[in-house]
Amino acid sequence: MSRLFTLTLNPAVDRELTVPAIEYNTVLRAAQWQVDCGGKGFNVSRMLKSLGADNTALGFAGGKSGEVLREGLEALGIDTDFVWVADETRTNVSIVTEAHNRYIKVNEPGPTISSAELKILIQKVRQFSAPGDWWVLAGSLPPGVPASIYAELITVIQQAGAHAILDSSGEALRLGCKAKPFMVKPNDVEAQALTNLAVSSQTDIINVAKAIQSIGPIHVVISLGKKGLLGVTPDQVWLIKSPQVDERNPIGAGDSLVGGVVWGLKQAYSVDEALCWGVACGAAAASLSGTGVASFKRVKSLYAQTKAQLI
């Protein structure tokens, strides 16, 4: 039976503070606060677990914050296998208004990773990789990690017969695409930065997705926030519109989307069905406070409102 893995090279403790209004040059007092295990891959792991899928979360972790992440994920029933590093795992802070109409998010750069720590991580991925498994490689890179790392890991994973899905940005995404992963999932802004092409219309976004596909990925999924996503396979283009939800915090919704997609693919659903599950997961996450993930019941109710349109 195939297995599920997520890899988060730059995880974080996500702290969200809710305030009446965002003001400057004054003391803001939080009415509510929430702490989540953050980092894009870990968010995917939490979504997968909520859907009932066992998975293993890998990544770098360090210090007290790293212990918070390990304990938090394992309390959810998610297996972890971290490379422990000398420096402290970062903390990211979000400040959101009670009306959920404005937010500020500040991300720390993360711990500096040594070459020895990086080699341990690469060897761990090599040992785990096996035919038929699904891997999600997601997020930014901490200091000390080269932009070529995702390309190297995708090669390791796919040479072992597993499938790699990449969700990153910038040079790490560009180089990762060249390694021909099974799927990449940038948002429209990241896709525009990668290709230097406009994303002003549906036709633009199709062209951008195909331009990315020409670099190497088999499937390209462009997440579009409230609008859903556009997916390009080797011979089809799909548009999946997002169901209407009362949005509270969109941060992390794209990670839930990836979780829903890889869950659907592991269930052997067609690509368009898997994309629908992804949109349902993303919409459900956006309706929650913090970087929370929705229940399977909530996701299933939104999936029933989600349809794939062949373009």
C-alpha positions in Angstrom: 0.0 0.0 0.0 1.3 3.5 -0.9 2.3 5.9 1.9 2.1 9.6 2.3 4.9 11.9 3.3 5.3 15.7 3.7 8.5 17.6 3.9 8.8 21.0 5.5 12.3 22.5 5.4 11.3 25.7 7.2 8.5 24.9 9.6 7.2 27.4 12.2 5.1 27.8 15.3 2.2 29.9 13.9 0.8 32.3 16.5 -2.4 34.2 15.6 -3.6 37.2 17.5 -7.2 38.6 17.0 -7.6 42.3 17.6 -10.6 44.7 17.3 -8.8 46.7 14.6 -5.3 47.0 13.1 -3.8 50.3 14.2 -0.3 51.6 14.0 2.0 53.3 16.6 -0.2 52.0 19.5 -0.5 49.0 21.7 -2.9 46.4 20.3 -4.6 44.0 22.8 -5.6 40.6 21.6 -9.1 39.4 22.4 -8.2 35.9 21.3 -5.0 33.9 20.4 -4.3 30.6 18.8 -1.1 28.5 18.2 -0.8 26.0 15.3 1.9 23.8 14.0 2.9 25.8 10.9 4.9 25.4 7.8 3.3 24.4 4.5 4.1 20.7 4.6 2.9 20.4 8.2 -0.4 22.1 7.2 -0.7 19.5 4.5 -0.1 16.7 7.0 -2.8 18.1 9.3 -5.3 18.2 6.4 -4.5 14.7 5.4 -5.0 13.4 9.0 -8.3 15.2 9.2 -9.3 13.4 6.0 -8.4 10.1 7.8 -5.1 9.6 6.0 -2.0 8.5 8.0 1.1 10.3 7.0 4.7 11.0 8.1 5.9 14.6 8.5 9.6 15.2 7.8 11.6 18.4 8.1 14.1 20.4 10.1 13.3 21.3 13.8 15.2 22.9 16.6 14.9 24.0 20.2 11.8 24.6 22.2 9.8 25.6 19.2 10.8 22.4 17.4 9.5 20.4 20.4 6.2 22.3 20.3 5.8 21.2 16.7 6.7 17.6 17.3 4.4 17.3 20.3 1.6 19.2 18.5 1.7 17.0 15.4 2.0 13.7 17.3 -0.9 14.8 19.5 -2.9 14.8 16.3 -1.8 11.3 15.4 0.8 12.4 12.8 4.1 10.5 12.7 7.2 12.7 12.7 10.8 12.1 11.7 12.7 15.3 12.0 16.3 16.2 11.5 17.1 18.1 14.7 19.2 21.2 14.1 21.3 23.5 16.3 19.3 26.7 15.9 15.7 27.4 17.0 12.7 26.8 14.8 11.1 30.0 13.8 7.8 31.5 15.1 5.5 33.3 12.6 2.9 35.8 13.9 -0.4 36.7 12.3 -2.5 39.6 13.5 -6.1 39.5 12.3 -9.1 41.7 12.9 -12.2 40.5 14.6 -14.1 41.2 11.4 -11.6 39.0 9.6 -11.3 41.6 6.8 -7.6 42.6 7.4 -4.5 40.8 8.6 -0.8 41.2 9.0 1.6 38.2 8.8 5.2 38.4 9.8 7.5 35.4 9.0 10.9 34.9 10.6 13.7 33.7 8.2 14.2 30.4 10.1 17.3 28.7 11.5 20.5 28.4 9.5 21.0 24.8 8.3 24.5 23.4 8.2 25.8 21.2 5.3 25.9 18.2 7.7 22.3 18.7 8.7 21.3 19.0 5.1 23.0 15.7 4.2 21.2 13.9 7.0 17.9 15.2 5.6 18.7 14.1 2.0 19.7 10.6 3.3 16.5 10.3 5.3 14.4 11.1 2.2 16.4 8.6 0.2 15.8 5.8 2.8 12.0 6.5 3.0 11.4 6.7 -0.8 9.7 3.7 -2.3 7.5 2.9 -5.3 4.0 4.2 -5.3 4.4 6.6 -2.4 3.2 10.2 -2.5 5.4 13.1 -1.3 4.5 16.7 -0.8 7.5 19.1 -0.7 6.3 22.4 0.4 7.4 25.8 1.6 10.3 28.3 1.7 13.9 27.4 2.4 15.7 28.3 5.6 19.1 30.0 5.4 21.9 27.6 4.4 19.8 25.5 2.1 20.5 25.9 -1.6 17.7 26.7 -4.1 18.4 23.4 -5.9 17.3 21.2 -2.9 13.8 20.5 -4.1 15.1 19.5 -7.6 17.6 17.1 -5.9 14.9 15.6 -3.6 12.4 15.2 -6.5 15.0 13.3 -8.4 15.7 11.0 -5.4 12.0 10.4 -4.8 10.9 9.8 -8.4 13.9 7.6 -9.2 12.6 5.4 -6.4 9.2 5.1 -8.1 7.3 7.6 -5.9 5.4 10.7 -6.9 6.5 14.2 -5.9 4.3 17.3 -5.6 6.0 20.6 -5.2 4.5 23.8 -3.6 7.1 26.5 -3.4 8.1 29.7 -5.1 11.0 31.6 -6.6 14.2 29.9 -7.7 13.4 26.8 -5.7 10.2 26.4 -7.7 11.9 27.1 -11.0 14.7 24.5 -10.4 12.2 22.1 -8.9 10.1 22.2 -12.1 13.2 21.2 -14.1 13.3 17.9 -12.2 9.9 17.0 -13.7 7.8 16.4 -10.6 4.4 14.8 -10.9 2.7 18.1 -10.0 3.5 21.7 -9.0 1.0 24.0 -7.2 2.0 27.7 -7.3 -0.6 30.4 -6.8 -1.2 33.0 -9.5 1.3 35.5 -8.1 4.0 32.9 -7.8 3.2 31.6 -11.3 3.5 35.1 -12.7 6.8 35.7 -11.0 8.1 32.4 -12.4 7.1 33.0 -16.0 7.0 36.9 -16.2 3.6 36.5 -18.0 0.3 38.2 -17.2 -2.3 36.5 -15.1 -5.1 39.0 -15.7 -7.6 36.6 -17.4 -8.4 32.9 -17.6 -6.6 32.7 -20.9 -3.6 34.3 -19.4 -3.6 31.8 -16.5 -3.9 28.8 -18.9 -0.9 30.2 -20.9 1.1 30.6 -17.7 0.3 27.0 -16.5 1.3 25.6 -19.9 4.5 27.7 -19.8 5.3 26.2 -16.4 4.4 22.7 -17.7 6.9 23.2 -20.6 9.7 23.4 -18.0 9.1 19.9 -16.8 6.1 19.2 -14.4 3.5 16.7 -15.6 0.6 18.5 -14.0 0.4 22.2 -13.1 -2.2 23.5 -10.7 -2.6 27.3 -10.2 -4.5 28.1 -7.1 -6.7 31.2 -7.4 -7.9 31.9 -3.9 -11.6 32.5 -3.7 -11.9 31.7 -7.4 -10.7 28.1 -6.9 -8.0 26.7 -9.2 -7.0 26.0 -12.8 -5.3 22.7 -13.5 -3.4 21.6 -16.6 -2.7 17.9 -17.3 -0.8 16.6 -20.3 -4.0 16.7 -22.4 -6.7 18.6 -20.5 -7.4 21.9 -18.8 -9.7 22.0 -15.8 -11.3 24.9 -14.0 -12.7 24.2 -10.5 -14.6 27.1 -8.9 -14.6 27.4 -5.1 -17.8 27.1 -3.2 -19.0 30.1 -1.3 -17.9 30.3 2.3 -17.7 32.9 5.0 -14.0 33.6 4.9 -12.2 34.1 8.2 -8.5 33.5 7.6 -7.2 32.5 4.1 -3.7 31.8 5.4 -2.9 28.1 5.0 -5.9 27.5 2.7 -3.6 26.7 -0.2 -1.9 24.0 1.9 -5.2 22.4 2.7 -5.9 22.5 -1.0 -2.7 20.5 -1.7 -3.7 18.1 1.1 -7.0 17.4 -0.6 -5.5 16.9 -4.0 -2.8 14.4 -2.8 -5.5 12.6 -0.7 -7.7 12.3 -3.8 -4.8 11.0 -5.9 -3.8 8.4 -3.3 -7.5 7.3 -3.4 -7.0 6.7 -7.1 -9.5 9.3 -8.1 -9.1 11.0 -11.4 -7.1 14.2 -11.5 -10.2 16.4 -11.9 -11.9 14.6 -8.9 -8.8 15.1 -6.8 -8.7 18.8 -7.8 -12.3 19.1 -6.6 -11.4 17.6 -3.2 -8.5 20.1 -3.0 -10.8 23.1 -3.7 -13.2 21.9 -1.0 -10.4 21.5 1.5 -9.1 25.0 0.7 -12.5 26.6 1.0 -13.2 24.8 4.3 -9.8 26.0 5.7 -10.4 29.6 4.7 -13.6 29.6 6.7 -11.7 28.8 10.0 -9.7 30.9 12.3 -5.9 30.5 12.5 -4.2 28.1 10.1 -6.8 25.4 11.0 -7.9 22.5 8.9 -11.5 21.4 8.5 -13.2 18.1 9.4 -13.9 15.5 6.8 -17.6 16.2 7.2 -17.2 19.9 6.4 -15.0 19.1 3.4 -17.4 16.6 2.1 -20.3 19.0 2.3 -18.3 21.6 0.2 -17.1 18.9 -2.2 -20.7 18.2 -3.0 -20.9 21.9 -4.2 -17.7 21.6 -6.3 -17.6 20.6 -10.0 -14.8 20.4 -12.5 -15.3 22.3 -15.8 -13.3 21.1 -18.8 -12.0 24.0 -20.8 
